[in-house]
């Protein structure tokens, strides 16, 4: 009889423990907001040749969905994930109990193409850029729009035909660049998409009280005469790239709410310049309206200097090769805390002399300085304050 009572008490104890664990799990879950996810990727710009190429959007959608499932299974999502087929254009059809949406926005969809002539043969190179902002938004049925509460920016790039010893002797096709764009974006999602840095934002998200301190790159300039000459006709391209990579690095370092830079997307730029802080993103079924508050803190960046000259030592200079040292400067205002107002970096590229023509196979300086200034933008955003 005593053994039976002991077993009964043991079972009762286990039952109570299980109930306690369930209750704790339910309490933890109850504190989490619910975010709706519909597998789609929206575009902030008017023209998206890489995102819209065959198969690209689907690869990105699948990568985000898979990553969200993995994080959810590992208990690393600070929200309850609710998957549903959602028409972003029809705010009124969204469940009123779940007015928060997780919406990926393509902010950088561009390639930078150059070519080289060696002994009468043309060779081709392309740097492909990807910018993806995972936006957390609240639905506003009255305005039929989505209000951006915060974003997780992911930015990256890679080159096709980058090896000077194995140049591409045919033009790089749009589909090749689109495939590279998809490769970059999927890699960024797999390696860098997480919500650990945004736990505070998630805690506050249901109250929509996220906006006491918001930041945005509102201007990127090229005060350097050298940079102006190198990027003549491509000024907007380099401004977009600098703003995007600084924003991603700055947000990751500071854990602040940082809006997409003002130059991201032609429609976005037109609207925020007039302080409307609204823009329309493109979807296969139409345009979706987004709004946000005016940022409390404005950040300005300046591509302030460039330099290039031959770098020689007793070992590097010979009849068929030479090394060129490239250096660039990037400035940020305002200065916060202990950070440097201006940072510089440098890189060395080896050039090869063509045996037949006797001329040097030179790198396109805009090509070199683009990659160099990206590195500086990342470092500028990641400074200790």
Secondary structure as GFF3:
##gff-version 3
##sequence-region A 1 385
A	DSSP	alpha_helix	2	31	.	.	.	ID=ss1
A	DSSP	beta_strand	33	43	.	.	.	ID=ss2
A	DSSP	alpha_helix	56	73	.	.	.	ID=ss3
A	DSSP	beta_strand	79	83	.	.	.	ID=ss4
A	DSSP	three_ten_helix	91	93	.	.	.	ID=ss5
A	DSSP	beta_strand	100	118	.	.	.	ID=ss6
A	DSSP	beta_strand	121	140	.	.	.	ID=ss7
A	DSSP	beta_strand	145	160	.	.	.	ID=ss8
A	DSSP	alpha_helix	174	192	.	.	.	ID=ss9
A	DSSP	three_ten_helix	196	198	.	.	.	ID=ss10
A	DSSP	alpha_helix	199	204	.	.	.	ID=ss11
A	DSSP	three_ten_helix	205	207	.	.	.	ID=ss12
A	DSSP	beta_strand	214	221	.	.	.	ID=ss13
A	DSSP	alpha_helix	225	230	.	.	.	ID=ss14
A	DSSP	alpha_helix	235	254	.	.	.	ID=ss15
A	DSSP	beta_strand	257	258	.	.	.	ID=ss16
A	DSSP	alpha_helix	266	273	.	.	.	ID=ss17
A	DSSP	beta_strand	278	283	.	.	.	ID=ss18
A	DSSP	beta_strand	286	291	.	.	.	ID=ss19
A	DSSP	beta_strand	297	311	.	.	.	ID=ss20
A	DSSP	beta_strand	321	333	.	.	.	ID=ss21
A	DSSP	beta_strand	342	353	.	.	.	ID=ss22
A	DSSP	beta_strand	360	361	.	.	.	ID=ss23
A	DSSP	alpha_helix	365	381	.	.	.	ID=ss24
###
